[in-house]
Each structure stands twice: as structure tokens, then as C-alpha cells.
């Protein structure tokens, strides 16, 4: 499964991760669109 991972400042990557079982208090979300708010680079 593809995951968005913040590795550090100005370093956001899409990594491939193994899908794992969820705990009773967890949910899995699907992302259709995304954006990042904040200071300009």
C-alpha cells in the first residue's frame, strides 16, 4: 500500500508499506486529494 511519510523538513515522500491489521480503535483512510498549508519554500 502507498503511504505518505514525512522524513524531515521539506521531505515528504510516497513510500510503499506492508498493509497491516487494524486495532479496534484505528481506521484506514483513503486519500483522493491532498494539500499542504504553511510557509512557502
C-alpha positions as CSV (number, residue, x, y, z in Angstrom):
1,X,0.0,0.0,0.0
2,X,1.2,3.5,-0.7
3,X,1.8,5.7,2.4
4,X,2.7,9.4,2.7
5,X,5.6,9.7,5.1
6,X,7.3,12.8,6.4
7,X,11.0,12.1,6.6
8,X,12.1,15.6,7.6
9,X,11.6,19.3,6.8
10,X,10.7,19.7,3.1
11,X,10.9,15.9,2.7
12,X,7.5,14.3,2.1
13,X,7.6,11.0,0.2
14,X,5.2,8.4,-1.0
15,X,6.6,5.1,0.3
16,X,5.4,1.5,-0.2
17,X,4.4,-0.1,3.1
18,X,3.0,-3.5,4.0
19,X,-0.7,-3.4,4.9
20,X,-1.2,-4.5,8.5
21,X,-4.3,-5.4,10.5
22,X,-6.0,-2.6,12.3
23,X,-6.6,-2.4,16.1
24,X,-10.2,-1.9,17.4
25,X,-9.6,1.9,17.9
26,X,-8.0,2.5,14.4
27,X,-9.3,3.3,11.0
28,X,-7.8,3.3,7.5
29,X,-8.5,6.3,5.3
30,X,-8.3,6.6,1.5
31,X,-7.0,9.9,0.1
32,X,-8.4,11.3,-3.1
33,X,-6.9,14.9,-2.9
34,X,-4.5,16.5,-0.6
35,X,-2.8,19.7,0.1
36,X,-0.2,21.2,2.5
37,X,-0.7,24.5,4.2
38,X,2.0,26.6,5.6
39,X,5.1,28.6,4.8
40,X,6.2,28.8,1.2
41,X,9.5,27.1,0.5
